[in-house]
Amino acid sequence: MTIETHKETLGFQTEVKQLLDLMIHSLYSNKEIFLRELISNSSDAADKLRFEAISDEALYENDTELKIWVNFDKDANTITVRDNGIGMSREEVIENVGTIAKSGTKEFFQSLTGDKAKDTQLIGQFGVGFYSSFIVADKVTLTTRRAGLEPSHGVRWESTGDGEYDIETIECPKHGTEITLHLRPGEDEFLSEYRLQNIIKKYSDHITLPIVMPKVTTDEEKNETTIEEEVVNTATALWARAKSEITEEEYTEFYKHVAHDFEAPLTYIHNKVEGKNEYTTLLFIPARAPFDLWDRNNRHGVKLYVRRIFIMDDDEKLLPPYLRFMRGVIDSNDLPLNISREILQHNKQIDAIRSGTVKKILSALENLAKNEPEKYTTFWTQFGKVIKEGVIDDSGNRERIAKLLRFSTTYDDNTTQAIGLEDYVGRMKEGQEKIYYITAENFSAAKNSPHLEIFRKKNIEVLLLSEQIDEWLGSHLTEFDGKKLQSITKGELDLGGLENEEEKQEVEKASDTLKPLLEKIKTILEAKVSEVRVTYRLTSSPACLVADANAMDASLERLLKSSGQNFGGGSKPILEVNPQHPIVIAIQEEKDEERFKNWVLTLFDQALLSEGGQLDDPSIFVKRINDMFISMGNLSSSRIITSD
């Protein structure tokens, strides 16, 4: 039968070219990992075949004994890794080998520093898989056929890693994938049975299917040579073994396998649940956030197994979105092998597994925060923003999650988020009834907000929230340890037992005295504010803007507006003025109506700018300021120095 070869030469995606060059130069000192990556991919291919064969057993093609074969040929200077897993079609080869279909690619390349040691960690974190072949090979040949396709639909892919690859259709009798590495000069250290076996045992002993190498035995009396298959690895599920039998190194290597990461994990959770619903979890917290962390829909960190058989990657029913950084496996003894994503949506056992697993993860984080604070600081730096989502997504665990949160506060004015709510409550002043916080577009705006003035004067600690997620956090985390959380930019100032009655009386008196002034200011700012009132929250600023107690914070309103979301329009803020400030006193004494109006408009614009707001027309603001300077300085055109 004649096969249409359909041979093409195609170019790599630009990012693949960059990655290949980086790996060849940055990972050279750790080049043996190429074998770990190829074996890991073969293991995944076997898992996928087992899963698809649950509903279509014919995919096995009468070859149900799944294995990975590793061989070398000294004469040809090659190493070959073969599996009888799912294999790939022509389209899948182009998609999986010719491109990097992963979010965060741009951010990944922007993070590279040129420092080989640091870049090695980043490359490993991004995941290199198949491309690691080019660390030791100057040419790679891949032959594959997807299970279920005719033998005439085999594919051969070949490249020297210089920017292009050849791909053609071939006859391929067996399903699965075979990768042949044509080694670079000087890489003959890998053409050794002893060397390859050591690498396999070091990195891949936990792989759950046999990794075999040919074992050659010679009977000198009979002058016969026999080639047999020797299983190199343990070939048992690591998570099924007793914790006492597993070394830290084995845990680390298993994590690197499931997470495709080069770094060791921050910590791990190995737990076996027995009773009505039996399952085992082996989960890891990475030491560094992946580049696609902010894609809430891209969750493939945890694999579901049923009695050691892979079923699917992480589904929203396995872990909530705010724990999408977790990596590892969940293996159930009770779920049916033919479980589907649709069945998962209405399965009480899955609900119980999810609930129990979430509680175990939160317990591990609590233990880390209590007993290994340095590690927890690392965790929070990498994943803190995601954990904050849990306050919004997981109302059942809100109190536990709240205890894990860390903030910057006025306690030390430090950008490092290191203060927990329990720390804050423990430092609350006698008579303080609320936990105070402020949200702003950035840390500097929060730290320097005029709203903090009275709090600094009275030495009352305030949480400084400056991340986008904090805008939503404040509307969902309304109480902690019996203490209400209060935004200091909303409603009237309420310091409870910390208020000074004398100060309150002075404000009330000033309100009566300044009532005509407040009404006049309100008339000018009718279109901009809902109310004008006297405040004692300010000590050095003339005015500030406050949201109504039932309205959203101004910073959240601006965030929604900038994202194009329709939230029913904005509410007018309240202008609060400091009656003791020289500018307010000057406004009160101003007799010229035009200058009075300019003073009022400038007062409002300054208050708006101080909280990070945007002026409708900055040029008008600048012109008004210039006119006021000229007026105050009694300047005239005759006094302006000009040159001929």
Sequence and secondary structure as in RCSB ss.txt:
>XXXX:A:sequence
MTIETHKETLGFQTEVKQLLDLMIHSLYSNKEIFLRELISNSSDAADKLRFEAISDEALYENDTELKIWVNFDKD
ANTITVRDNGIGMSREEVIENVGTIAKSGTKEFFQSLTGDKAKDTQLIGQFGVGFYSSFIVADKVTLTTRRAGLE
PSHGVRWESTGDGEYDIETIECPKHGTEITLHLRPGEDEFLSEYRLQNIIKKYSDHITLPIVMPKVTTDEEKNET
TIEEEVVNTATALWARAKSEITEEEYTEFYKHVAHDFEAPLTYIHNKVEGKNEYTTLLFIPARAPFDLWDRNNRH
GVKLYVRRIFIMDDDEKLLPPYLRFMRGVIDSNDLPLNISREILQHNKQIDAIRSGTVKKILSALENLAKNEPEK
YTTFWTQFGKVIKEGVIDDSGNRERIAKLLRFSTTYDDNTTQAIGLEDYVGRMKEGQEKIYYITAENFSAAKNSP
HLEIFRKKNIEVLLLSEQIDEWLGSHLTEFDGKKLQSITKGELDLGGLENEEEKQEVEKASDTLKPLLEKIKTIL
EAKVSEVRVTYRLTSSPACLVADANAMDASLERLLKSSGQNFGGGSKPILEVNPQHPIVIAIQEEKDEERFKNWV
LTLFDQALLSEGGQLDDPSIFVKRINDMFISMGNLSSSRIITSD
>XXXX:A:secstr
       EEEE  HHHHHHHHHHHHHSGGGTTHHHHHHHHHHHHHHHHHHHHHTT GGGGTT     EEEEEETT
TTEEEEEE SS   HHHHHHHHS    TTHHHHHHH  S HHHHHHHHHHH  GGGGGGGTEEEEEEEEE TTS 
GGGEEEEEE SSSEEEEEEE  SS EEEEEEEE TT GGGS HHHHHHHHHHHSTT SS EEEEEEEEETTTTEE
EEEEEE S  S GGGS GGG  HHHHHHHHHHHHT SS  SEEEEEEE SSS EEEEEEE SS  TTTT TT   
SEEEEETTEEEES  TTTS GGGTT EEEEEESSS TT  HHHHTT HHHHHHHHHHHHHHHHHHHHHHHH HHH
HHHHHHHHHHHHHHHHHH GGGHHHHHHH  BEETTTT SS  B HHHHHHH  TT  EEEEEE SSHHHHHT G
GGHHHHHTT  EEEE SHHHHHHHHH  EETTEEEEETTBSS   GGG  HHHHHHHHHHHHHTHHHHHHHHHHT
TTT SEEEE SS SS SEEEEB TTS  HHHHHHHHHTT   S     EEEE TTSHHHHHHHH   HHHHHHHH
HHHHHHHHHHTT   S HHHHHHHHHHHHHHHHT  GGGS    
